[in-house]
Amino acid sequence: MDLDFSDEQEMLRDLVRNLCGSYSSLEVVRAVEDDPTGYPPELWSQLAELDLTGLMVPEEYGGSGMTALEGAVVYEELGRALAPTPLFVSTVLAAGVLLRAGSDEQKQAWLPRIARGEAIATTAWLEPKGGFGPKGVQARATGDGQGFVLSGTKWHVPFAAAADVLVVLARTGDGLDEVDLFLVDPKAAGVTLTQQFTMASDCQYQVELSGVRVAEADRIGGAGSGWETWDAVLREGLVLLAAQAIGGAQYALDITVQYAKDREQFDKPLGAFQAIAHYLADASTAVNGGRILVYEAAWALANGHPIDGLAPMAKLFACQTFRDTTAMAQQVFGGVGFTLEYDIQLYFRRAKALQIGWLDDAALGELVAQQVLDQPA
């Protein structure tokens, strides 16, 4: 088993780490907390200039056509820096939906612009009191012979105010999977954006749809195919979210280890106390194990192998590790770890947000259990 990265992949890692060091320092991360746009324009411009906005978009649409392995390398570094960017929702989820189910016209209209970073797309999925499954989609798309009229409320829509287009999941019938995907202009009549404030202080919005009219050409894919498309694209995206979590966990562990070396109590470093040393050793074991699981999932995705179990398993373990590592770190830092001057609180808050975002532990556990129980005896 070869666990080494190629020279090109290591160069990519260094590139993204240096980029984040220059344009997404933790001072920058603090500056854009609760910002209505949610990301620094300079960072986005640099991501576009280095072709990272089109990293996994096929070359025929102006992207680099890289695989999930390169994607995992990039997202691990973005997670390490807590980089505030719409890269995931725009170039992974929205672009992934268009690639999988979009018409030729939709692909040509949006994918080259997304790949160049000229357009930002985001996804409107979750709803108040709704779950993660198709039943949770209750926003309605009613056909009127000339297109569709959309009504409903979406929560936790990332970077909606900065987006050029929304990819909206809406119900077209009463059957479980009668859900479709629609391209919606966030500035269209009947669309109202209200910023939501979260424990991560990231950029999320409530999107109210009140009689929003879209054309038939704005539906992505065939009738009733939306949930299948969304589920497949999100499943692949879980691998990159897992890489992001492991990157954050590694950096949180690094600064905690350094603090345990520098901070002294009773005339010796904190790390010299056996209990704290064991905490750090356990966290290091979990982070290293999680990284191997993440890259196994990325390798499987890159090589066309099934990821139905690996992808949710990777996010489940990586996000639990991120959360557990930052919780342990707060114990090592003590009360000061919760003060705003210390960086560890940034990672602590974002670890929990990432753990419950997109698919939470319970939903991921169900997906993993399905794969385990469906295996032949």
N, C-alpha and C positions, 0 to 999 in steps of 0.2 A: 504494500500500500504506500503510495507516494503522497505525502502530505505537504510537500514543498510547493511554493508558488513559483511561477515562471518569473524571469527577470522583468518582463513587461508588466506583470501583475504587481510586482514589488515597486516598480517605478510609478504605477498608477496609485498605489497606496501612499507613496511619498508625495506625489503631486497633490493628492487631496488633503493630506495632513498639512502640508505647507500652505495650501490655499486657505484652509480653515484657520491656521495660525495667523494669517495675514488679514483675513476678511471676516472671520467669525470667532474672534477671541471671546472669552467669557464676559468681558466688558461689553462687547457688542450684543451678546445674548441677553445680558441684563437690560441693555438700552431698548431692546425691542419687545420686552415683556409687556403684554397687554396692549401692544401697538395695534391699531386697526388694520394696518397693512400686513404686519407680522414677519417681515423679513427685510434685511438690508439690501437695497438695490445694488450696491457694489458687489456683494456676494453673488447675487443672481447673475449679474453681468459677467463676472469671472467664470462662473459655472458654464454659462453659454459660450464664452470665448474659448474655453478649453474643451468644448464639445461634450461636457458632462450632462447637459440637459437632454442630449440625444443618445446617451450611452447605450441603452438597450433598444432603441428604435432602429428598425432595419435601415440599411443604407439606401434603399430605394426611396425612402421618405426623408432622407437627409440626416439620418442618425449614424451612429458608429457601428451598430449591429453587434455589440458585445453580448456576452452570455451572463447568466445569473451569477457565475463565479466572480466576474469583474464587478457586477452589481453589488455582491456581498462585500467585496473589498471596499468599494466606495461607501456603502452605508455603514460599515463598521467604523470608518473614520468620521463620517458625519455624526454618528451616535457618540463617538468619543468626544467630539467638540460641542455636542448639543446644537448643531448648526440649524438655525431657523430658516427653513426653505420649503417652498411648495413642490420640491422635486418629486416626492413620493406620489402625491395625489395627481400631479399633472403628467409626469413622464412615465409613471408605472401604472397607476390605476386607470386614469382617463385614456391615456394612449393605449393601454392594454385592451380596454373595452373596444376602442375604435379598430385596433388591429384584428381583434377576434371576430367582431360582428359588424363593423361599419361598412357602409357602401363605398364604392370607389370614390364617389364625390365627397363623402364625409372624410375619408382618409386624406384625399388630396387637399381638402380645404384646411384641415387642422393638423395633421401629423408633421408636415415640414415646419410649420410655425412653432409647434410644441418642441420639436427637436432642436430648433435654433434658439429656444428660449424667448421667442418673440410673442408667444401667446401662453397664457396660463389657464389650464383647465382644472376644475376641481369636481368632487363627487358629492352628491346629496343623497344620502342613504338612510341614516337612522332617524327615528321619529320619537316624539314624546310617548312614553309608556310602551314603546314597541320593543320587541326583542331583536336578536340578530338574524333570525330566520326570515323566510318569505312572508310569514304572517305579520311580521313587524312593519311591512310596507303597506300603509293604508292611504297614502296620498292617491288621489284618483286622477286618471287620464280618461276623459270621456270623449269618444269620437263624435263628430258632428257632420261628417261628410266632407269637410274641407280640411280636416286635420284633427287636433285634439285640444281640449281645454283642461288644464292642470289645476288642481286645488289640493291643498294640504300643507303640513308644516314639517320641515326638516330641521333636525338639530345636529350640532357638532359638524358643521360643514367647514372644512379648513380653508382659510385664505379666500373666502367668498368675495370679499370686497375688492380683492386684487384680480379676481378671475375674469377672463374674457368669455368663458362659457362654463355652464354647469352641466354635469352628466347626472340626470335625475332619475331615480327609480320611482315608478308610479304604477299603481294597480289599474289594469284594464278590464278585469273581470273578477268574479268571486272565487274562482278556483285557486288552490294553494299557490300554484306557480304562474298564475296569470299576471305577470309583472313585466313591464317593458322599460326600456332605457330611452331617455329623450335628451336631446341637446337643447338647452334653455339659455337664453341671453339673460344674465343677471340684472341687466338694465331694462328688461322688458316691462311693459305695463302689467301690474299685478304682482310683481316680485318685490318683497320687502326684506331687507337685510337688517338684522339686529345682532350686535356683537354679544357673544357669550364669554363670561370670564370663568376660567378654570383654575384648578390647583397648579397646573403647569404654567399658567400665564402665557399659554400659546394662543394662536390666532384662530378662533372658531366663531361660527355664526349660526344664528337661527335664520332659516330661509322660509318665509311665508309665501305660499303660492295661492293667489286668489284670482281664479279665472284667467290664468295665463295661457295664451293661445300659442300653439306651435303647429308647424306644418307636418304633413305626413312624412316629408323628407327629413324631418328632424328626429324621427324614430330610428334608433340604432338596432339593426337586426330585424328578424321576422317577428310577427305577432306572438306574444307569449314566450319569447326566448330570452327575455331580459335577465331573469333570475339565474338561469343556467350560465349565461355569459358572465354576470357579475360574480357568481360564486367561484368560477374557474379563475378569473383574473385576481380576485382577492386571495384565493388560496396560494397563488404564485407570489403575490405581494407579501404574504406572511413571512416568507424566507428573508426578504430584505428588512422587514421590521425586526426579525430575530437578530439579524446582523447588527442593526442599529442598537438594539438592547445590549448585546454583548460588548460593543464598543463603549457604550456608556458605563457598563459594569466594570470594564477593565480600567478605565480612567478613574472611576470612583475608588477602586481598590488601590490604584497607584498612589493617589494623594493621601489615602488613609494609611498606607504602609509608611509613607514618608512622614506623616504626622506622628505615627507611633515611634519612629526613630528619633524625631526631634523633640517631642514633648517629654519632659521628665517629671516623675513623681517619686518621692522617697529616694532621691539621688540616683535614679536609673531610668532609662527610657521606658515608655509605656510598653513597647514591644518586648521588653525583657520579662514582662509578667506572663506566666504560662497561659492563663486564660485568654488574654488578648492575642498572644501568638497563635493559639489554636483557632480563634475566630478568623484570623487572617489566613491561616493555612486552609481552613475549610472553604473560605471564599475563593481563594486562588484555585483550589481543586474544581469548584463549581464553574468558575469562569472558563477555565481551560477545557473542561468537559463540554460546556455549552458551545464554545467556539467550534469544536470538532463536529458537534451535532449540526450546527448552523451550516458549516461548509459541506457536510455530507448532503444536506438538503439542497444546497446551492449546486453542488456537483450533479445530483440527480436531476434537478430541473434543467441544468445546462446540457445534459446528455440525453434528454428525452425519456427519463425513467419516471415512474409514478411517484408523486409527492403527496398523495392524499393523506397519508399518515405522517410522513416526515415533516411537512410544512407546519401543520398545527403543533406537532411535537416540538419543533424547533422554537416557535414563538412562545409556547407554554413554558418550556424550560428556561429559555433565555430571559424572558421577562420576569419570571420568578427569581432567577439569579440576580438580575438587575435590582429588583425590589429588595431581596434579602441582603445583597451586598451593601446597598445604601443604608438599609436599616441598621445593619451591624456597624457601618461606618459612623452613624450618628451616636451609637453607644461609645465608640472609641473617642470620638471628638468631644463627647459630653454635651452640656448645654449650649456651648458656643457654636456647635454644628448647626443649630437651627437659626442662628442669626444671619442676617442678609449679607454680612461681609464675607462669610465663608462660602466657598464654592460648593461644598458637599450638599448644601440644602437645595441647590439647583438640580443636582442629579437625583436627590431623594424625591423631590416633587415630580420630576419628569419620569422617573422609574414607575411610580404608581400610575400616572396618566397613561403611559405606554402599555402597562399591564392590562388595564381595563379598556383600552381603546381598540377599535376595529373588531376584534373578537376577544372577549375576556376569558379568564381561566376556565370557567364553567363551560362555555361554548367550545373552547379548544379541547377540553377534556372529553366532551361528547364526540368530537370528530376523531380523536385518537382512539377512544373506546370502540367506535364503530369499526375502525380498521382492525383492532385487536380481535374483536368478537367475530368479525367476518372471515378471519383466517381459518383455513381448513385445519381440523384437528390432526 
